């Protein structure tokens, strides 16, 4: 992560107090200002900086809600000049009898199944009857061994369109509506699972979600 201006100092154009917000108070640090994603005070590494973009569409596709438990492992396997892990792997269990594996490293950018999708990471959904993923411009279904289903391919009708998301979002703002394409309830479910992953990693245990109390314990 580059430092854009190594000589930067607090002043009219750099409000260090506002930058810190409610995080721990510290003397100005040019690295923390420009490379804040490296520090636990402001970020959590892949699990909080990258995984939200990959997990959100998967949770939406599967139709799951709040997780029951999360386990995780990771660490600084390549980049030592940081506090947060550069590699992070987590397993999220849902009451719908679904387990989601979210695996990632900042030490390598290879995409196993292609470059389409959020963060160029294509999900692989493995069900009882087969597996669904994306290949090129098609959604591909591959039957599982012993399944009576047939292999199928479904053309993707339109390309990814970020402009459509922004147009919908601004339209909701103007109309004071909350029915965005990515809802608050979806974000709540995704972020809860990711925070559970970080807590499980830090505490070296299993993070569990109490649906009645809407609380997390490790």
GROMACS elastic network, one bead per residue, 0.5 to 0.9 nm:
[ bonds ]
;  ai    aj funct       b0    kb
    1    34     6  0.81521   500
    1    35     6  0.60562   500
    1    37     6  0.87873   500
    1    38     6  0.85215   500
    2     5     6  0.88959   500
    2    31     6  0.87900   500
    2    34     6  0.73644   500
    2    35     6  0.70855   500
    3     6     6  0.60150   500
    3    30     6  0.75106   500
    3    31     6  0.65752   500
    3    33     6  0.85739   500
    3    34     6  0.55159   500
    3    35     6  0.68335   500
    4     8     6  0.86532   500
    4    34     6  0.68965   500
    5     8     6  0.54525   500
    5    30     6  0.80756   500
    5    34     6  0.83131   500
    6     9     6  0.88303   500
    6    30     6  0.64791   500
    6    31     6  0.81492   500
    7    30     6  0.77962   500
    8    11     6  0.89800   500
    8    14     6  0.82191   500
    8    30     6  0.66187   500
    9    14     6  0.70156   500
    9    16     6  0.87089   500
    9    28     6  0.76411   500
    9    29     6  0.86742   500
    9    30     6  0.75197   500
   10    13     6  0.73937   500
   10    15     6  0.59565   500
   10    16     6  0.58893   500
   10    17     6  0.89514   500
   10    28     6  0.74179   500
   11    14     6  0.50697   500
   11    15     6  0.63875   500
   11    16     6  0.82164   500
   12    15     6  0.69184   500
   14    17     6  0.89614   500
   14    18     6  0.87693   500
   14    19     6  0.83873   500
   15    18     6  0.53953   500
   15    19     6  0.62564   500
   15    20     6  0.88949   500
   16    20     6  0.62756   500
   16    21     6  0.87095   500
   16    27     6  0.88125   500
   16    28     6  0.67698   500
   16    33     6  0.81396   500
   17    20     6  0.52923   500
   17    21     6  0.63704   500
   17    25     6  0.83007   500
   18    21     6  0.51173   500
   18    22     6  0.88203   500
   19    22     6  0.89823   500
   19    23     6  0.88405   500
   19    33     6  0.78010   500
   20    23     6  0.53894   500
   20    24     6  0.71286   500
   20    25     6  0.67270   500
   20    26     6  0.79805   500
   20    41     6  0.89639   500
   20    42     6  0.86868   500
   21    24     6  0.83488   500
   21    25     6  0.85488   500
   22    25     6  0.80430   500
   23    26     6  0.88786   500
   23    41     6  0.61540   500
   23    42     6  0.73745   500
   24    41     6  0.70276   500
   26    29     6  0.80128   500
   28    31     6  0.89645   500
   28    32     6  0.79405   500
   28    33     6  0.78929   500
   29    32     6  0.52732   500
   29    33     6  0.63069   500
   29    34     6  0.88843   500
   30    33     6  0.51121   500
   30    34     6  0.63001   500
   30    35     6  0.81208   500
   31    34     6  0.54146   500
   31    35     6  0.53137   500
   31    36     6  0.71326   500
   31    38     6  0.89092   500
   32    35     6  0.52154   500
   32    37     6  0.81111   500
   32    38     6  0.76890   500
   32    39     6  0.71710   500
   33    36     6  0.56139   500
   34    37     6  0.85400   500
   35    38     6  0.59216   500
   35    39     6  0.79556   500
   36    39     6  0.57131   500
   36    40     6  0.85979   500
   36    41     6  0.82916   500
   36    42     6  0.62419   500
   36    43     6  0.71878   500
   37    40     6  0.78566   500
   37    41     6  0.89317   500
   37    42     6  0.64596   500
   37    43     6  0.51561   500
   37    44     6  0.74577   500
   37    45     6  0.67570   500
   37    49     6  0.77559   500
   37    82     6  0.87126   500
   37    84     6  0.80113   500
   38    41     6  0.89794   500
   38    42     6  0.80649   500
   38    43     6  0.68730   500
   38    44     6  0.80100   500
   38    45     6  0.69903   500
   38    81     6  0.79604   500
   38    83     6  0.58987   500
   38    84     6  0.57974   500
   38    85     6  0.85096   500
   39    42     6  0.58597   500
   39    43     6  0.59253   500
   39    44     6  0.74875   500
   39    45     6  0.82813   500
   39    82     6  0.62457   500
   39    83     6  0.50509   500
   39    84     6  0.58879   500
   40    43     6  0.51611   500
   40    44     6  0.58057   500
   40    45     6  0.81591   500
   40    82     6  0.87470   500
   40    83     6  0.59225   500
   40    84     6  0.57848   500
   41    44     6  0.83943   500
   43    46     6  0.88901   500
   43    47     6  0.89788   500
   43    48     6  0.65928   500
   43    49     6  0.69545   500
   43    84     6  0.73286   500
   44    47     6  0.60969   500
   44    48     6  0.51885   500
   44    49     6  0.68070   500
   44    83     6  0.86761   500
   44    84     6  0.55917   500
   44    85     6  0.74135   500
   44   198     6  0.72602   500
   45    48     6  0.59375   500
   45    49     6  0.57998   500
   45    50     6  0.76551   500
   45    83     6  0.86475   500
   45    84     6  0.51098   500
   45    85     6  0.55287   500
   45    86     6  0.61879   500
   45    87     6  0.79462   500
   45    88     6  0.79988   500
   45   106     6  0.88856   500
   46    49     6  0.51406   500
   46    51     6  0.60027   500
   46    52     6  0.89782   500
   46    84     6  0.85068   500
   46    85     6  0.73672   500
   46    86     6  0.66505   500
   46    87     6  0.68972   500
   46    88     6  0.63876   500
   46   104     6  0.68913   500
   46   105     6  0.71979   500
   46   106     6  0.74127   500
   47    50     6  0.60851   500
   47    51     6  0.50352   500
   47    52     6  0.73812   500
   47    85     6  0.89164   500
   47    87     6  0.88893   500
   47    88     6  0.66385   500
   47    89     6  0.83067   500
   47    90     6  0.86759   500
   47   102     6  0.88329   500
   47   104     6  0.83716   500
   47   194     6  0.61582   500
   47   195     6  0.80647   500
   47   197     6  0.74607   500
   47   198     6  0.70417   500
   48    51     6  0.60431   500
   48    52     6  0.64644   500
   48   191     6  0.81437   500
   48   194     6  0.66988   500
   48   195     6  0.76947   500
   48   198     6  0.83412   500
   49    52     6  0.69585   500
   49    53     6  0.84115   500
   50    53     6  0.59605   500
   50    54     6  0.71354   500
   50   104     6  0.87170   500
   50   119     6  0.77242   500
   51    54     6  0.51246   500
   51    55     6  0.57831   500
   51    56     6  0.82254   500
   51   102     6  0.75133   500
   51   103     6  0.87345   500
   51   104     6  0.81194   500
   51   119     6  0.88755   500
   51   194     6  0.76858   500
   52    55     6  0.52837   500
   52    56     6  0.57874   500
   52    57     6  0.89560   500
   52   187     6  0.84186   500
   52   190     6  0.68006   500
   52   191     6  0.70656   500
   52   194     6  0.76156   500
   53    56     6  0.57843   500
   53    57     6  0.74665   500
   53   118     6  0.57207   500
   53   119     6  0.66035   500
   54    57     6  0.64120   500
   54    58     6  0.69976   500
   54   102     6  0.83113   500
   54   117     6  0.80708   500
   54   118     6  0.54215   500
   54   119     6  0.65555   500
   54   120     6  0.86819   500
   54   121     6  0.67530   500
   54   122     6  0.82265   500
   54   123     6  0.80120   500
   55    58     6  0.51484   500
   55    59     6  0.61309   500
   55    60     6  0.85811   500
   55   100     6  0.88363   500
   55   102     6  0.74650   500
   55   118     6  0.87995   500
   55   123     6  0.88821   500
   55   190     6  0.67440   500
   55   194     6  0.88711   500
   56    59     6  0.53430   500
   56    60     6  0.62568   500
   56    61     6  0.86742   500
   56   118     6  0.89339   500
   56   182     6  0.82917   500
   56   186     6  0.72417   500
   56   187     6  0.71958   500
   56   189     6  0.87521   500
   56   190     6  0.60339   500
   56   191     6  0.88788   500
   57    61     6  0.60000   500
   57    62     6  0.85715   500
   57   117     6  0.89563   500
   57   118     6  0.78380   500
   57   123     6  0.88698   500
   57   182     6  0.88430   500
   58    61     6  0.50427   500
   58    62     6  0.61041   500
   58    63     6  0.84273   500
   58   100     6  0.85833   500
   58   123     6  0.69986   500
   58   125     6  0.86113   500
   59    62     6  0.52604   500
   59    63     6  0.59701   500
   59    64     6  0.58183   500
   59    65     6  0.73972   500
   59   100     6  0.88127   500
   59   186     6  0.77362   500
   59   189     6  0.82271   500
   59   190     6  0.71839   500
   60    63     6  0.52218   500
   60    64     6  0.71552   500
   60    65     6  0.87270   500
   60   182     6  0.87542   500
   60   186     6  0.72119   500
   61    64     6  0.82371   500
   62    98     6  0.85918   500
   62   125     6  0.86397   500
   64    67     6  0.80621   500
   64    94     6  0.70403   500
   64    95     6  0.82555   500
   64    96     6  0.67859   500
   64    98     6  0.80823   500
   64   189     6  0.86361   500
   65    94     6  0.76233   500
   65    95     6  0.86203   500
   65    96     6  0.86896   500
   65   185     6  0.86663   500
   65   186     6  0.76772   500
   65   189     6  0.58356   500
   65   190     6  0.83408   500
   66    94     6  0.68596   500
   66    95     6  0.81198   500
   66   188     6  0.84712   500
   66   189     6  0.52494   500
   66   190     6  0.79636   500
   66   192     6  0.75252   500
   66   193     6  0.74076   500
   66   209     6  0.77805   500
   66   211     6  0.74941   500
   67    70     6  0.75125   500
   67    92     6  0.65562   500
   67    93     6  0.56965   500
   67    95     6  0.67811   500
   67   189     6  0.76896   500
   67   190     6  0.89888   500
   67   192     6  0.80317   500
   67   193     6  0.63170   500
   67   208     6  0.79756   500
   67   209     6  0.65342   500
   67   211     6  0.86629   500
   68    92     6  0.77596   500
   68    93     6  0.56763   500
   68    94     6  0.52991   500
   68    95     6  0.62220   500
   68   193     6  0.89335   500
   68   207     6  0.84188   500
   68   208     6  0.56846   500
   68   209     6  0.51689   500
   68   210     6  0.74079   500
   68   211     6  0.80024   500
   69    91     6  0.83901   500
   69    92     6  0.61360   500
   69    93     6  0.53364   500
   69    94     6  0.72740   500
   69   193     6  0.82253   500
   69   196     6  0.78200   500
   69   197     6  0.89563   500
   69   206     6  0.66862   500
   69   207     6  0.54540   500
   69   209     6  0.61122   500
   70    90     6  0.69115   500
   70    91     6  0.56581   500
   70    93     6  0.62407   500
   70   193     6  0.70486   500
   70   194     6  0.85770   500
   70   196     6  0.60955   500
   70   197     6  0.57307   500
   70   200     6  0.69040   500
   70   205     6  0.89619   500
   70   206     6  0.59226   500
   70   207     6  0.51995   500
   70   208     6  0.65662   500
   70   209     6  0.86544   500
   71    89     6  0.85628   500
   71    90     6  0.56688   500
   71    91     6  0.54871   500
   71    92     6  0.68990   500
   71    93     6  0.88318   500
   71   196     6  0.80016   500
   71   197     6  0.61031   500
   71   198     6  0.89033   500
   71   199     6  0.89616   500
   71   200     6  0.56785   500
   71   201     6  0.72257   500
   71   204     6  0.84477   500
   71   205     6  0.68874   500
   71   206     6  0.51512   500
   71   207     6  0.65150   500
   72    88     6  0.72586   500
   72    89     6  0.55626   500
   72    91     6  0.64067   500
   72    92     6  0.88020   500
   72   196     6  0.88635   500
   72   197     6  0.55961   500
   72   198     6  0.73849   500
   72   199     6  0.86992   500
   72   200     6  0.59286   500
   72   201     6  0.52256   500
   72   204     6  0.80161   500
   72   205     6  0.82345   500
   72   206     6  0.80307   500
   73    87     6  0.84262   500
   73    88     6  0.59636   500
   73    89     6  0.54132   500
   73    90     6  0.64882   500
   73   197     6  0.85504   500
   73   198     6  0.89867   500
   73   200     6  0.81704   500
   73   201     6  0.56612   500
   73   204     6  0.80883   500
   74    77     6  0.80751   500
   74    85     6  0.63311   500
   74    86     6  0.76773   500
   74    87     6  0.52067   500
   74    89     6  0.60203   500
   74    90     6  0.85863   500
   74   105     6  0.89466   500
   74   201     6  0.72656   500
   75    78     6  0.87779   500
   75    84     6  0.76291   500
   75    86     6  0.62505   500
   75    87     6  0.56323   500
   75    88     6  0.67151   500
   76    79     6  0.59014   500
   76    80     6  0.59765   500
   76    81     6  0.88792   500
   76    82     6  0.78749   500
   76    83     6  0.80399   500
   76    84     6  0.71841   500
   76    86     6  0.51930   500
   76    87     6  0.65467   500
   77    80     6  0.75294   500
   77    85     6  0.75872   500
   77    86     6  0.65420   500
   77    87     6  0.66595   500
   77   105     6  0.89784   500
   77   107     6  0.80100   500
   78    86     6  0.69466   500
   78    87     6  0.83896   500
   78   106     6  0.84137   500
   78   107     6  0.62893   500
   79    82     6  0.68044   500
   79    85     6  0.83321   500
   79    86     6  0.66319   500
   79   106     6  0.87740   500
   79   107     6  0.78935   500
   80    83     6  0.78813   500
   80    85     6  0.89043   500
   80    86     6  0.87969   500
   82    85     6  0.76738   500
   82    86     6  0.85459   500
   85    88     6  0.66660   500
   85   105     6  0.88122   500
   85   106     6  0.89254   500
   86   104     6  0.84656   500
   86   105     6  0.58333   500
   86   106     6  0.52666   500
   86   107     6  0.68834   500
   87   103     6  0.81768   500
   87   104     6  0.58494   500
   87   106     6  0.61439   500
   87   107     6  0.73749   500
   88   102     6  0.82810   500
   88   103     6  0.62420   500
   88   104     6  0.55132   500
   88   105     6  0.62708   500
   88   106     6  0.89580   500
   88   201     6  0.88693   500
   89   101     6  0.74776   500
   89   102     6  0.58421   500
   89   104     6  0.61063   500
   89   105     6  0.83588   500
   89   197     6  0.86082   500
   90   100     6  0.82016   500
   90   101     6  0.58687   500
   90   102     6  0.53727   500
   90   103     6  0.63731   500
   90   194     6  0.86746   500
   90   197     6  0.62927   500
   90   201     6  0.88107   500
   91    99     6  0.66789   500
   91   100     6  0.57332   500
   91   102     6  0.64939   500
   91   103     6  0.85808   500
   91   197     6  0.81117   500
   92    98     6  0.82446   500
   92    99     6  0.54939   500
   92   100     6  0.50767   500
   92   101     6  0.64434   500
   92   102     6  0.80622   500
   92   193     6  0.70030   500
   92   194     6  0.88898   500
   92   197     6  0.81056   500
   93    96     6  0.85536   500
   93    97     6  0.74184   500
   93    98     6  0.60820   500
   93   100     6  0.66397   500
   94    97     6  0.58515   500
   94    98     6  0.52333   500
   94    99     6  0.61935   500
   94   100     6  0.82084   500
   95    98     6  0.69787   500
   96    99     6  0.88185   500
  100   125     6  0.88732   500
  104   107     6  0.89623   500
  104   108     6  0.88816   500
  105   108     6  0.62341   500
  105   109     6  0.77602   500
  106   109     6  0.69211   500
  110   114     6  0.88447   500
  111   114     6  0.55549   500
  111   115     6  0.63298   500
  111   120     6  0.69918   500
  111   121     6  0.61899   500
  111   122     6  0.79251   500
  112   115     6  0.85209   500
  112   121     6  0.79918   500
  112   122     6  0.81283   500
  113   116     6  0.86361   500
  113   121     6  0.75405   500
  113   122     6  0.61133   500
  113   123     6  0.81790   500
  113   124     6  0.84086   500
  113   133     6  0.81984   500
  113   134     6  0.75608   500
  113   135     6  0.72277   500
  114   117     6  0.86093   500
  114   120     6  0.71057   500
  114   121     6  0.70775   500
  114   122     6  0.65030   500
  114   134     6  0.79414   500
  114   135     6  0.70168   500
  114   136     6  0.74640   500
  115   118     6  0.88089   500
  115   119     6  0.80658   500
  115   121     6  0.62075   500
  115   122     6  0.70187   500
  115   136     6  0.86662   500
  116   119     6  0.80159   500
  116   121     6  0.65601   500
  116   122     6  0.61566   500
  116   134     6  0.79304   500
  116   135     6  0.85716   500
  116   136     6  0.76890   500
  116   137     6  0.86776   500
  116   160     6  0.84421   500
  117   121     6  0.55578   500
  117   122     6  0.54251   500
  117   123     6  0.81845   500
  117   134     6  0.89257   500
  117   160     6  0.78961   500
  118   121     6  0.57709   500
  118   122     6  0.73097   500
  119   122     6  0.84665   500
  122   133     6  0.70786   500
  122   134     6  0.66759   500
  122   135     6  0.89081   500
  123   132     6  0.84402   500
  123   133     6  0.62381   500
  123   134     6  0.78068   500
  124   131     6  0.69473   500
  124   132     6  0.60068   500
  124   134     6  0.79694   500
  125   130     6  0.84470   500
  125   131     6  0.55246   500
  125   132     6  0.51335   500
  125   133     6  0.64119   500
  126   129     6  0.81917   500
  126   130     6  0.60495   500
  126   132     6  0.65604   500
  126   133     6  0.88313   500
  126   144     6  0.87036   500
  127   130     6  0.52510   500
  127   131     6  0.58698   500
  127   132     6  0.80902   500
  127   144     6  0.82043   500
  128   131     6  0.82814   500
  128   144     6  0.71631   500
  128   147     6  0.81665   500
  129   142     6  0.86210   500
  129   143     6  0.58915   500
  129   144     6  0.53302   500
  129   145     6  0.81399   500
  129   146     6  0.82616   500
  129   147     6  0.54139   500
  129   148     6  0.77297   500
  129   149     6  0.67842   500
  130   141     6  0.66962   500
  130   142     6  0.54117   500
  130   145     6  0.79464   500
  130   147     6  0.72781   500
  130   149     6  0.78357   500
  130   151     6  0.87598   500
  131   140     6  0.79991   500
  131   141     6  0.55763   500
  131   142     6  0.51701   500
  131   143     6  0.64217   500
  131   144     6  0.69271   500
  132   139     6  0.69409   500
  132   140     6  0.56004   500
  132   142     6  0.65709   500
  132   143     6  0.89381   500
  133   138     6  0.85874   500
  133   139     6  0.58415   500
  133   140     6  0.54732   500
  133   141     6  0.68531   500
  133   142     6  0.86519   500
  134   137     6  0.71696   500
  134   138     6  0.57354   500
  134   140     6  0.56994   500
  134   141     6  0.87558   500
  135   138     6  0.54374   500
  135   139     6  0.63747   500
  135   140     6  0.65604   500
  136   139     6  0.82471   500
  137   154     6  0.86700   500
  137   155     6  0.61965   500
  137   156     6  0.55345   500
  137   157     6  0.84697   500
  137   158     6  0.88555   500
  137   159     6  0.82790   500
  138   153     6  0.61808   500
  138   154     6  0.53718   500
  138   156     6  0.52958   500
  138   157     6  0.88875   500
  139   152     6  0.83835   500
  139   153     6  0.57278   500
  139   154     6  0.50315   500
  139   155     6  0.63478   500
  139   156     6  0.66664   500
  140   151     6  0.77883   500
  140   152     6  0.60755   500
  140   154     6  0.64669   500
  140   155     6  0.87940   500
  141   150     6  0.81912   500
  141   151     6  0.55608   500
  141   152     6  0.51686   500
  141   153     6  0.62591   500
  141   154     6  0.83970   500
  142   149     6  0.86140   500
  142   150     6  0.75865   500
  142   151     6  0.50428   500
  142   152     6  0.70091   500
  142   153     6  0.88892   500
  143   146     6  0.81302   500
  143   147     6  0.59465   500
  143   148     6  0.76847   500
  143   149     6  0.58334   500
  143   150     6  0.61754   500
  143   151     6  0.57551   500
  143   152     6  0.87046   500
  144   147     6  0.53289   500
  144   148     6  0.86011   500
  144   149     6  0.81850   500
  145   148     6  0.88215   500
  146   149     6  0.89066   500
  147   150     6  0.81625   500
  149   152     6  0.89807   500
  154   157     6  0.89182   500
  155   158     6  0.89443   500
  156   159     6  0.74496   500
  158   161     6  0.81342   500
  160   164     6  0.89860   500
  161   164     6  0.55629   500
  161   165     6  0.71220   500
  162   165     6  0.51636   500
  162   166     6  0.64681   500
  162   167     6  0.86851   500
  163   166     6  0.51868   500
  163   167     6  0.60788   500
  163   168     6  0.85750   500
  164   167     6  0.51000   500
  164   168     6  0.61206   500
  164   169     6  0.85070   500
  165   168     6  0.52178   500
  165   169     6  0.60968   500
  165   170     6  0.86827   500
  165   180     6  0.83783   500
  165   181     6  0.69023   500
  165   182     6  0.88193   500
  166   170     6  0.60883   500
  166   171     6  0.83911   500
  167   170     6  0.53114   500
  167   171     6  0.60695   500
  167   172     6  0.86500   500
  168   171     6  0.50483   500
  168   172     6  0.62224   500
  168   173     6  0.87233   500
  168   180     6  0.66880   500
  168   181     6  0.72736   500
  169   172     6  0.51629   500
  169   173     6  0.63588   500
  169   174     6  0.88103   500
  169   178     6  0.89596   500
  169   179     6  0.87219   500
  169   180     6  0.58339   500
  169   181     6  0.75498   500
  170   174     6  0.62364   500
  170   175     6  0.86392   500
  171   174     6  0.51685   500
  171   175     6  0.62345   500
  171   176     6  0.84195   500
  171   177     6  0.83283   500
  171   180     6  0.89646   500
  172   175     6  0.51187   500
  172   176     6  0.57299   500
  172   178     6  0.63568   500
  172   179     6  0.69471   500
  172   180     6  0.65472   500
  173   177     6  0.63850   500
  173   178     6  0.79230   500
  174   177     6  0.78132   500
  175   178     6  0.89220   500
  177   180     6  0.77871   500
  178   183     6  0.72800   500
  178   184     6  0.80470   500
  179   182     6  0.79637   500
  179   183     6  0.64052   500
  179   184     6  0.88084   500
  180   183     6  0.54373   500
  180   184     6  0.83566   500
  182   185     6  0.85304   500
  182   186     6  0.66178   500
  182   187     6  0.73193   500
  183   186     6  0.52192   500
  183   187     6  0.63692   500
  183   188     6  0.86799   500
  184   188     6  0.60350   500
  184   189     6  0.86477   500
  185   189     6  0.63175   500
  185   190     6  0.86884   500
  186   189     6  0.52360   500
  186   190     6  0.62279   500
  186   191     6  0.85774   500
  187   190     6  0.51016   500
  187   191     6  0.58854   500
  187   192     6  0.82838   500
  188   191     6  0.53363   500
  188   192     6  0.59624   500
  188   193     6  0.86553   500
  189   192     6  0.52828   500
  189   193     6  0.64557   500
  189   194     6  0.88623   500
  190   193     6  0.53611   500
  190   194     6  0.63807   500
  190   195     6  0.87473   500
  191   194     6  0.50014   500
  191   195     6  0.59874   500
  191   196     6  0.83974   500
  192   195     6  0.52041   500
  192   196     6  0.61213   500
  192   197     6  0.86294   500
  192   209     6  0.86636   500
  192   216     6  0.86326   500
  193   196     6  0.50691   500
  193   197     6  0.62977   500
  193   198     6  0.89559   500
  193   209     6  0.87802   500
  194   198     6  0.64878   500
  194   199     6  0.87191   500
  195   198     6  0.51685   500
  195   199     6  0.62063   500
  195   200     6  0.85434   500
  196   199     6  0.50602   500
  196   200     6  0.60005   500
  196   201     6  0.84953   500
  196   206     6  0.84677   500
  196   207     6  0.54521   500
  196   208     6  0.74638   500
  196   209     6  0.81255   500
  196   216     6  0.71670   500
  196   217     6  0.85601   500
  196   218     6  0.83889   500
  197   200     6  0.51247   500
  197   201     6  0.61573   500
  197   202     6  0.86694   500
  197   206     6  0.85703   500
  197   207     6  0.70747   500
  198   201     6  0.50308   500
  198   202     6  0.61412   500
  198   203     6  0.85184   500
  198   207     6  0.89401   500
  199   202     6  0.51525   500
  199   203     6  0.59558   500
  199   204     6  0.80855   500
  199   205     6  0.81791   500
  199   206     6  0.84051   500
  199   207     6  0.66565   500
  199   217     6  0.88036   500
  199   218     6  0.71973   500
  200   203     6  0.52632   500
  200   204     6  0.55147   500
  200   205     6  0.50115   500
  200   206     6  0.52933   500
  200   207     6  0.51611   500
  200   208     6  0.89612   500
  200   218     6  0.65374   500
  201   204     6  0.51050   500
  201   205     6  0.69372   500
  201   206     6  0.84286   500
  201   207     6  0.89320   500
  202   205     6  0.80286   500
  203   206     6  0.81800   500
  203   207     6  0.87976   500
  203   218     6  0.71478   500
  204   218     6  0.87500   500
  205   218     6  0.61756   500
  206   217     6  0.83034   500
  206   218     6  0.55217   500
  207   216     6  0.66389   500
  207   217     6  0.56817   500
  208   215     6  0.83920   500
  208   216     6  0.56401   500
  208   217     6  0.54118   500
  208   218     6  0.61986   500
  209   212     6  0.89873   500
  209   213     6  0.86023   500
  209   214     6  0.68385   500
  209   215     6  0.58259   500
  209   217     6  0.66593   500
  209   218     6  0.89739   500
  210   213     6  0.55335   500
  210   214     6  0.53465   500
  210   215     6  0.52875   500
  210   216     6  0.62738   500
  210   217     6  0.79539   500
  211   215     6  0.71615   500
  212   215     6  0.80703   500
  213   216     6  0.87382   500
